[in-house]
């Protein structure tokens, strides 16, 4: 699935959606409309479903999905991911996203996208 293949109606619907974000100390809310104007956001396939995150397509090759949590009704997704595009010891490379399925659509759209400093599990947690 590609953003360019979406109908004008679907694209207009997405552009009205706001998403909450904390990225590099910049806090939202932001509008999806600006993601299409200033960035090259593109769908990612995650576990056989299409998900649109507020990240440029060129970052996809650097992303590892660490955990997916699907809602019982199948209309929401919580993701923990690692993006090594700008990895250094000063920046977060982990992100948490909450995505919802827009009415009448077969894809998921991020409504929350926050930096997350990845903390490795210790023996306190079960594996």
Secondary structure in CASP SS format (residue, H / E / C, confidence):
PFRMAT SS
TARGET T0000
AUTHOR 0000-0000-0000
METHOD secondary structure of the structure
MODEL  1
X C 1.00
X C 1.00
X H 1.00
X H 1.00
X H 1.00
X C 1.00
X C 1.00
X H 1.00
X H 1.00
X H 1.00
X H 1.00
X H 1.00
X H 1.00
X H 1.00
X H 1.00
X C 1.00
X C 1.00
X E 1.00
X E 1.00
X E 1.00
X E 1.00
X E 1.00
X E 1.00
X C 1.00
X C 1.00
X E 1.00
X E 1.00
X C 1.00
X C 1.00
X E 1.00
X E 1.00
X H 1.00
X H 1.00
X H 1.00
X H 1.00
X H 1.00
X H 1.00
X H 1.00
X C 1.00
X C 1.00
X E 1.00
X E 1.00
X E 1.00
X E 1.00
X E 1.00
X E 1.00
X C 1.00
X C 1.00
X E 1.00
X E 1.00
X E 1.00
X E 1.00
X E 1.00
X E 1.00
X E 1.00
X E 1.00
X H 1.00
X H 1.00
X H 1.00
X H 1.00
X H 1.00
X H 1.00
X E 1.00
X E 1.00
X E 1.00
X E 1.00
X E 1.00
X E 1.00
X E 1.00
X E 1.00
X C 1.00
X C 1.00
X C 1.00
X C 1.00
X C 1.00
X E 1.00
X E 1.00
X E 1.00
X E 1.00
X E 1.00
X E 1.00
X E 1.00
X E 1.00
X C 1.00
X C 1.00
X C 1.00
X C 1.00
X C 1.00
X C 1.00
X C 1.00
X C 1.00
X C 1.00
X C 1.00
X E 1.00
X E 1.00
X E 1.00
X E 1.00
X E 1.00
X E 1.00
X E 1.00
X E 1.00
X C 1.00
X C 1.00
X C 1.00
X C 1.00
X C 1.00
X E 1.00
X E 1.00
X E 1.00
X E 1.00
X E 1.00
X E 1.00
X E 1.00
X E 1.00
X E 1.00
X E 1.00
X C 1.00
X C 1.00
X C 1.00
X C 1.00
X C 1.00
X C 1.00
X C 1.00
X C 1.00
X C 1.00
X C 1.00
X C 1.00
END
